[in-house]
Amino acid sequence: MESRLLANLAHEIEPEYGSGFSVRTLEQCRQFYRTYPIANALRSQLNGYPYRKSGWKF
């Protein structure tokens, strides 16, 4: 059911927003969210990483 949902979603938004919203990309986004469900958790894991030195912000 989830794959059909993502396929329908990709079918609706990909023509308007481009290939960045393909089924594969949406699946990868879902997997990322499942791995890092809280944005602050990712931020704390990367705290002090080279991104911080470069001025890159979340």
PyMOL Python script that loads the backbone (N, CA, C, O; Angstrom):
from pymol import cmd

cmd.read_pdbstr("""\
ATOM      1  N   MET A   1       0.821  -1.201   0.000  1.00  0.00           N
ATOM      2  CA  MET A   1       0.000   0.000   0.000  1.00  0.00           C
ATOM      3  C   MET A   1       0.862   1.260   0.000  1.00  0.00           C
ATOM      4  O   MET A   1       0.557   2.226  -0.700  1.00  0.00           O
ATOM      5  N   GLU A   2       1.941   1.248   0.789  1.00  0.00           N
ATOM      6  CA  GLU A   2       2.796   2.438   0.853  1.00  0.00           C
ATOM      7  C   GLU A   2       3.434   2.742  -0.494  1.00  0.00           C
ATOM      8  O   GLU A   2       3.529   3.905  -0.886  1.00  0.00           O
ATOM      9  N   SER A   3       3.874   1.706  -1.207  1.00  0.00           N
ATOM     10  CA  SER A   3       4.517   1.960  -2.500  1.00  0.00           C
ATOM     11  C   SER A   3       3.517   2.522  -3.511  1.00  0.00           C
ATOM     12  O   SER A   3       3.875   3.341  -4.357  1.00  0.00           O
ATOM     13  N   ARG A   4       2.265   2.076  -3.417  1.00  0.00           N
ATOM     14  CA  ARG A   4       1.240   2.613  -4.319  1.00  0.00           C
ATOM     15  C   ARG A   4       0.949   4.074  -3.966  1.00  0.00           C
ATOM     16  O   ARG A   4       0.723   4.900  -4.850  1.00  0.00           O
ATOM     17  N   LEU A   5       0.956   4.379  -2.685  1.00  0.00           N
ATOM     18  CA  LEU A   5       0.743   5.752  -2.243  1.00  0.00           C
ATOM     19  C   LEU A   5       1.855   6.657  -2.774  1.00  0.00           C
ATOM     20  O   LEU A   5       1.586   7.742  -3.288  1.00  0.00           O
ATOM     21  N   LEU A   6       3.097   6.207  -2.648  1.00  0.00           N
ATOM     22  CA  LEU A   6       4.220   7.004  -3.149  1.00  0.00           C
ATOM     23  C   LEU A   6       4.178   7.124  -4.669  1.00  0.00           C
ATOM     24  O   LEU A   6       4.511   8.174  -5.218  1.00  0.00           O
ATOM     25  N   ALA A   7       3.770   6.056  -5.350  1.00  0.00           N
ATOM     26  CA  ALA A   7       3.666   6.113  -6.811  1.00  0.00           C
ATOM     27  C   ALA A   7       2.612   7.131  -7.239  1.00  0.00           C
ATOM     28  O   ALA A   7       2.825   7.894  -8.181  1.00  0.00           O
ATOM     29  N   ASN A   8       1.486   7.140  -6.550  1.00  0.00           N
ATOM     30  CA  ASN A   8       0.437   8.121  -6.863  1.00  0.00           C
ATOM     31  C   ASN A   8       0.900   9.543  -6.564  1.00  0.00           C
ATOM     32  O   ASN A   8       0.651  10.465  -7.340  1.00  0.00           O
ATOM     33  N   LEU A   9       1.573   9.707  -5.433  1.00  0.00           N
ATOM     34  CA  LEU A   9       2.075  11.031  -5.065  1.00  0.00           C
ATOM     35  C   LEU A   9       3.093  11.520  -6.090  1.00  0.00           C
ATOM     36  O   LEU A   9       3.028  12.667  -6.532  1.00  0.00           O
ATOM     37  N   ALA A  10       4.030  10.656  -6.467  1.00  0.00           N
ATOM     38  CA  ALA A  10       5.037  11.030  -7.464  1.00  0.00           C
ATOM     39  C   ALA A  10       4.377  11.364  -8.798  1.00  0.00           C
ATOM     40  O   ALA A  10       4.772  12.315  -9.472  1.00  0.00           O
ATOM     41  N   HIS A  11       3.385  10.588  -9.169  1.00  0.00           N
ATOM     42  CA  HIS A  11       2.683  10.822 -10.432  1.00  0.00           C
ATOM     43  C   HIS A  11       2.012  12.198 -10.444  1.00  0.00           C
ATOM     44  O   HIS A  11       1.944  12.850 -11.486  1.00  0.00           O
ATOM     45  N   GLU A  12       1.520  12.633  -9.285  1.00  0.00           N
ATOM     46  CA  GLU A  12       0.846  13.934  -9.209  1.00  0.00           C
ATOM     47  C   GLU A  12       1.808  15.109  -9.158  1.00  0.00           C
ATOM     48  O   GLU A  12       1.565  16.130  -9.802  1.00  0.00           O
ATOM     49  N   ILE A  13       2.899  14.985  -8.402  1.00  0.00           N
ATOM     50  CA  ILE A  13       3.754  16.162  -8.198  1.00  0.00           C
ATOM     51  C   ILE A  13       4.970  16.220  -9.106  1.00  0.00           C
ATOM     52  O   ILE A  13       5.517  17.304  -9.311  1.00  0.00           O
ATOM     53  N   GLU A  14       5.415  15.099  -9.659  1.00  0.00           N
ATOM     54  CA  GLU A  14       6.608  15.124 -10.495  1.00  0.00           C
ATOM     55  C   GLU A  14       6.459  16.000 -11.739  1.00  0.00           C
ATOM     56  O   GLU A  14       7.405  16.714 -12.072  1.00  0.00           O
ATOM     57  N   PRO A  15       5.330  15.986 -12.441  1.00  0.00           N
ATOM     58  CA  PRO A  15       5.211  16.867 -13.615  1.00  0.00           C
ATOM     59  C   PRO A  15       5.362  18.352 -13.275  1.00  0.00           C
ATOM     60  O   PRO A  15       5.884  19.126 -14.077  1.00  0.00           O
ATOM     61  N   GLU A  16       4.907  18.738 -12.098  1.00  0.00           N
ATOM     62  CA  GLU A  16       4.971  20.153 -11.725  1.00  0.00           C
ATOM     63  C   GLU A  16       6.321  20.543 -11.125  1.00  0.00           C
ATOM     64  O   GLU A  16       6.831  21.632 -11.388  1.00  0.00           O
ATOM     65  N   TYR A  17       6.899  19.647 -10.318  1.00  0.00           N
ATOM     66  CA  TYR A  17       8.119  19.991  -9.585  1.00  0.00           C
ATOM     67  C   TYR A  17       9.384  19.337 -10.125  1.00  0.00           C
ATOM     68  O   TYR A  17      10.477  19.670  -9.666  1.00  0.00           O
ATOM     69  N   GLY A  18       9.278  18.427 -11.074  1.00  0.00           N
ATOM     70  CA  GLY A  18      10.459  17.848 -11.701  1.00  0.00           C
ATOM     71  C   GLY A  18      10.855  16.489 -11.157  1.00  0.00           C
ATOM     72  O   GLY A  18      10.180  15.918 -10.302  1.00  0.00           O
ATOM     73  N   SER A  19      11.963  15.988 -11.672  1.00  0.00           N
ATOM     74  CA  SER A  19      12.394  14.622 -11.369  1.00  0.00           C
ATOM     75  C   SER A  19      12.847  14.441  -9.922  1.00  0.00           C
ATOM     76  O   SER A  19      13.062  13.308  -9.492  1.00  0.00           O
ATOM     77  N   GLY A  20      12.993  15.489  -9.186  1.00  0.00           N
ATOM     78  CA  GLY A  20      13.374  15.379  -7.778  1.00  0.00           C
ATOM     79  C   GLY A  20      12.291  14.759  -6.918  1.00  0.00           C
ATOM     80  O   GLY A  20      12.504  14.520  -5.729  1.00  0.00           O
ATOM     81  N   PHE A  21      11.135  14.495  -7.501  1.00  0.00           N
ATOM     82  CA  PHE A  21      10.025  13.905  -6.755  1.00  0.00           C
ATOM     83  C   PHE A  21       9.589  12.583  -7.374  1.00  0.00           C
ATOM     84  O   PHE A  21       8.398  12.272  -7.409  1.00  0.00           O
ATOM     85  N   SER A  22      10.548  11.812  -7.860  1.00  0.00           N
ATOM     86  CA  SER A  22      10.251  10.497  -8.414  1.00  0.00           C
ATOM     87  C   SER A  22       9.912   9.529  -7.280  1.00  0.00           C
ATOM     88  O   SER A  22      10.124   9.841  -6.108  1.00  0.00           O
ATOM     89  N   VAL A  23       9.395   8.379  -7.625  1.00  0.00           N
ATOM     90  CA  VAL A  23       9.061   7.370  -6.613  1.00  0.00           C
ATOM     91  C   VAL A  23      10.308   7.017  -5.805  1.00  0.00           C
ATOM     92  O   VAL A  23      10.256   6.932  -4.578  1.00  0.00           O
ATOM     93  N   ARG A  24      11.421   6.812  -6.493  1.00  0.00           N
ATOM     94  CA  ARG A  24      12.666   6.444  -5.795  1.00  0.00           C
ATOM     95  C   ARG A  24      13.094   7.526  -4.809  1.00  0.00           C
ATOM     96  O   ARG A  24      13.479   7.220  -3.681  1.00  0.00           O
ATOM     97  N   THR A  25      13.028   8.771  -5.222  1.00  0.00           N
ATOM     98  CA  THR A  25      13.414   9.871  -4.334  1.00  0.00           C
ATOM     99  C   THR A  25      12.493   9.947  -3.127  1.00  0.00           C
ATOM    100  O   THR A  25      12.960  10.142  -2.005  1.00  0.00           O
ATOM    101  N   LEU A  26      11.192   9.795  -3.341  1.00  0.00           N
ATOM    102  CA  LEU A  26      10.252   9.811  -2.219  1.00  0.00           C
ATOM    103  C   LEU A  26      10.501   8.646  -1.266  1.00  0.00           C
ATOM    104  O   LEU A  26      10.372   8.797  -0.051  1.00  0.00           O
ATOM    105  N   GLU A  27      10.858   7.479  -1.816  1.00  0.00           N
ATOM    106  CA  GLU A  27      11.194   6.334  -0.960  1.00  0.00           C
ATOM    107  C   GLU A  27      12.432   6.632  -0.124  1.00  0.00           C
ATOM    108  O   GLU A  27      12.492   6.271   1.052  1.00  0.00           O
ATOM    109  N   GLN A  28      13.423   7.291  -0.730  1.00  0.00           N
ATOM    110  CA  GLN A  28      14.631   7.651  -0.002  1.00  0.00           C
ATOM    111  C   GLN A  28      14.335   8.685   1.084  1.00  0.00           C
ATOM    112  O   GLN A  28      14.908   8.620   2.172  1.00  0.00           O
ATOM    113  N   CYS A  29      13.455   9.628   0.800  1.00  0.00           N
ATOM    114  CA  CYS A  29      13.049  10.613   1.808  1.00  0.00           C
ATOM    115  C   CYS A  29      12.359   9.926   2.976  1.00  0.00           C
ATOM    116  O   CYS A  29      12.608  10.255   4.136  1.00  0.00           O
ATOM    117  N   ARG A  30      11.494   8.976   2.665  1.00  0.00           N
ATOM    118  CA  ARG A  30      10.785   8.243   3.715  1.00  0.00           C
ATOM    119  C   ARG A  30      11.782   7.457   4.567  1.00  0.00           C
ATOM    120  O   ARG A  30      11.668   7.432   5.793  1.00  0.00           O
ATOM    121  N   GLN A  31      12.760   6.817   3.920  1.00  0.00           N
ATOM    122  CA  GLN A  31      13.766   6.056   4.666  1.00  0.00           C
ATOM    123  C   GLN A  31      14.603   6.978   5.550  1.00  0.00           C
ATOM    124  O   GLN A  31      14.921   6.630   6.687  1.00  0.00           O
ATOM    125  N   PHE A  32      14.959   8.155   5.029  1.00  0.00           N
ATOM    126  CA  PHE A  32      15.717   9.123   5.826  1.00  0.00           C
ATOM    127  C   PHE A  32      14.917   9.542   7.052  1.00  0.00           C
ATOM    128  O   PHE A  32      15.457   9.612   8.157  1.00  0.00           O
ATOM    129  N   TYR A  33      13.624   9.823   6.858  1.00  0.00           N
ATOM    130  CA  TYR A  33      12.781  10.227   7.973  1.00  0.00           C
ATOM    131  C   TYR A  33      12.693   9.118   9.012  1.00  0.00           C
ATOM    132  O   TYR A  33      12.724   9.384  10.213  1.00  0.00           O
ATOM    133  N   ARG A  34      12.584   7.887   8.555  1.00  0.00           N
ATOM    134  CA  ARG A  34      12.497   6.759   9.495  1.00  0.00           C
ATOM    135  C   ARG A  34      13.805   6.571  10.264  1.00  0.00           C
ATOM    136  O   ARG A  34      13.801   6.135  11.415  1.00  0.00           O
ATOM    137  N   THR A  35      14.912   6.900   9.622  1.00  0.00           N
ATOM    138  CA  THR A  35      16.209   6.776  10.287  1.00  0.00           C
ATOM    139  C   THR A  35      16.443   7.929  11.253  1.00  0.00           C
ATOM    140  O   THR A  35      16.975   7.723  12.343  1.00  0.00           O
ATOM    141  N   TYR A  36      16.054   9.137  10.868  1.00  0.00           N
ATOM    142  CA  TYR A  36      16.243  10.345  11.673  1.00  0.00           C
ATOM    143  C   TYR A  36      14.892  11.041  11.852  1.00  0.00           C
ATOM    144  O   TYR A  36      14.647  12.076  11.233  1.00  0.00           O
ATOM    145  N   PRO A  37      14.014  10.487  12.689  1.00  0.00           N
ATOM    146  CA  PRO A  37      12.658  11.042  12.792  1.00  0.00           C
ATOM    147  C   PRO A  37      12.578  12.428  13.434  1.00  0.00           C
ATOM    148  O   PRO A  37      11.589  13.134  13.240  1.00  0.00           O
ATOM    149  N   ILE A  38      13.582  12.824  14.182  1.00  0.00           N
ATOM    150  CA  ILE A  38      13.557  14.127  14.845  1.00  0.00           C
ATOM    151  C   ILE A  38      14.692  14.970  14.285  1.00  0.00           C
ATOM    152  O   ILE A  38      15.857  14.580  14.363  1.00  0.00           O
ATOM    153  N   ALA A  39      14.358  16.114  13.725  1.00  0.00           N
ATOM    154  CA  ALA A  39      15.365  16.973  13.093  1.00  0.00           C
ATOM    155  C   ALA A  39      16.470  17.348  14.077  1.00  0.00           C
ATOM    156  O   ALA A  39      17.637  17.409  13.691  1.00  0.00           O
ATOM    157  N   ASN A  40      16.130  17.595  15.322  1.00  0.00           N
ATOM    158  CA  ASN A  40      17.136  17.973  16.310  1.00  0.00           C
ATOM    159  C   ASN A  40      18.120  16.848  16.577  1.00  0.00           C
ATOM    160  O   ASN A  40      19.273  17.103  16.927  1.00  0.00           O
ATOM    161  N   ALA A  41      17.676  15.595  16.416  1.00  0.00           N
ATOM    162  CA  ALA A  41      18.580  14.465  16.621  1.00  0.00           C
ATOM    163  C   ALA A  41      19.678  14.487  15.568  1.00  0.00           C
ATOM    164  O   ALA A  41      20.845  14.271  15.895  1.00  0.00           O
ATOM    165  N   LEU A  42      19.333  14.742  14.322  1.00  0.00           N
ATOM    166  CA  LEU A  42      20.325  14.834  13.263  1.00  0.00           C
ATOM    167  C   LEU A  42      21.247  16.018  13.518  1.00  0.00           C
ATOM    168  O   LEU A  42      22.462  15.909  13.354  1.00  0.00           O
ATOM    169  N   ARG A  43      20.688  17.121  13.909  1.00  0.00           N
ATOM    170  CA  ARG A  43      21.495  18.317  14.179  1.00  0.00           C
ATOM    171  C   ARG A  43      22.516  18.038  15.274  1.00  0.00           C
ATOM    172  O   ARG A  43      23.670  18.449  15.154  1.00  0.00           O
ATOM    173  N   SER A  44      22.111  17.340  16.350  1.00  0.00           N
ATOM    174  CA  SER A  44      23.035  17.069  17.438  1.00  0.00           C
ATOM    175  C   SER A  44      24.104  16.066  17.021  1.00  0.00           C
ATOM    176  O   SER A  44      25.229  16.125  17.517  1.00  0.00           O
ATOM    177  N   GLN A  45      23.768  15.139  16.110  1.00  0.00           N
ATOM    178  CA  GLN A  45      24.758  14.177  15.636  1.00  0.00           C
ATOM    179  C   GLN A  45      25.814  14.861  14.778  1.00  0.00           C
ATOM    180  O   GLN A  45      26.966  14.427  14.759  1.00  0.00           O
ATOM    181  N   LEU A  46      25.444  15.913  14.072  1.00  0.00           N
ATOM    182  CA  LEU A  46      26.379  16.609  13.202  1.00  0.00           C
ATOM    183  C   LEU A  46      27.040  17.808  13.869  1.00  0.00           C
ATOM    184  O   LEU A  46      27.862  18.486  13.252  1.00  0.00           O
ATOM    185  N   ASN A  47      26.691  18.072  15.112  1.00  0.00           N
ATOM    186  CA  ASN A  47      27.257  19.204  15.830  1.00  0.00           C
ATOM    187  C   ASN A  47      28.783  19.048  15.912  1.00  0.00           C
ATOM    188  O   ASN A  47      29.277  18.029  16.394  1.00  0.00           O
ATOM    189  N   GLY A  48      29.507  20.035  15.452  1.00  0.00           N
ATOM    190  CA  GLY A  48      30.956  19.977  15.471  1.00  0.00           C
ATOM    191  C   GLY A  48      31.546  19.326  14.237  1.00  0.00           C
ATOM    192  O   GLY A  48      32.767  19.272  14.094  1.00  0.00           O
ATOM    193  N   TYR A  49      30.722  18.841  13.363  1.00  0.00           N
ATOM    194  CA  TYR A  49      31.174  18.236  12.120  1.00  0.00           C
ATOM    195  C   TYR A  49      31.635  19.353  11.181  1.00  0.00           C
ATOM    196  O   TYR A  49      31.325  20.516  11.440  1.00  0.00           O
ATOM    197  N   PRO A  50      32.354  19.052  10.115  1.00  0.00           N
ATOM    198  CA  PRO A  50      32.865  20.130   9.240  1.00  0.00           C
ATOM    199  C   PRO A  50      31.819  21.105   8.719  1.00  0.00           C
ATOM    200  O   PRO A  50      32.152  22.237   8.371  1.00  0.00           O
ATOM    201  N   TYR A  51      30.522  20.672   8.658  1.00  0.00           N
ATOM    202  CA  TYR A  51      29.485  21.605   8.225  1.00  0.00           C
ATOM    203  C   TYR A  51      29.451  22.837   9.118  1.00  0.00           C
ATOM    204  O   TYR A  51      29.235  23.955   8.648  1.00  0.00           O
ATOM    205  N   ARG A  52      29.663  22.621  10.386  1.00  0.00           N
ATOM    206  CA  ARG A  52      29.626  23.738  11.324  1.00  0.00           C
ATOM    207  C   ARG A  52      30.729  24.749  11.011  1.00  0.00           C
ATOM    208  O   ARG A  52      30.518  25.960  11.067  1.00  0.00           O
ATOM    209  N   LYS A  53      31.906  24.224  10.681  1.00  0.00           N
ATOM    210  CA  LYS A  53      33.049  25.096  10.378  1.00  0.00           C
ATOM    211  C   LYS A  53      32.838  25.894   9.096  1.00  0.00           C
ATOM    212  O   LYS A  53      33.345  27.006   8.954  1.00  0.00           O
ATOM    213  N   SER A  54      32.078  25.307   8.158  1.00  0.00           N
ATOM    214  CA  SER A  54      31.877  25.992   6.892  1.00  0.00           C
ATOM    215  C   SER A  54      30.763  27.023   6.962  1.00  0.00           C
ATOM    216  O   SER A  54      30.560  27.776   6.011  1.00  0.00           O
ATOM    217  N   GLY A  55      30.038  27.068   8.077  1.00  0.00           N
ATOM    218  CA  GLY A  55      28.958  28.014   8.217  1.00  0.00           C
ATOM    219  C   GLY A  55      27.637  27.504   7.671  1.00  0.00           C
ATOM    220  O   GLY A  55      26.648  28.237   7.642  1.00  0.00           O
ATOM    221  N   TRP A  56      27.616  26.231   7.233  1.00  0.00           N
ATOM    222  CA  TRP A  56      26.391  25.644   6.701  1.00  0.00           C
ATOM    223  C   TRP A  56      25.416  25.447   7.823  1.00  0.00           C
ATOM    224  O   TRP A  56      25.788  24.916   8.869  1.00  0.00           O
ATOM    225  N   LYS A  57      24.162  25.862   7.644  1.00  0.00           N
ATOM    226  CA  LYS A  57      23.165  25.778   8.707  1.00  0.00           C
ATOM    227  C   LYS A  57      22.039  24.854   8.293  1.00  0.00           C
ATOM    228  O   LYS A  57      21.737  24.694   7.110  1.00  0.00           O
ATOM    229  N   PHE A  58      21.431  24.253   9.296  1.00  0.00           N
ATOM    230  CA  PHE A  58      20.281  23.374   9.076  1.00  0.00           C
ATOM    231  C   PHE A  58      19.011  24.160   9.149  1.00  0.00           C
ATOM    232  O   PHE A  58      17.927  23.597   8.989  1.00  0.00           O
TER     233      PHE A  58
END
""", "prot")
cmd.dss("prot")
cmd.show_as("cartoon", "prot")
cmd.util.cbc("prot")
cmd.orient("prot")
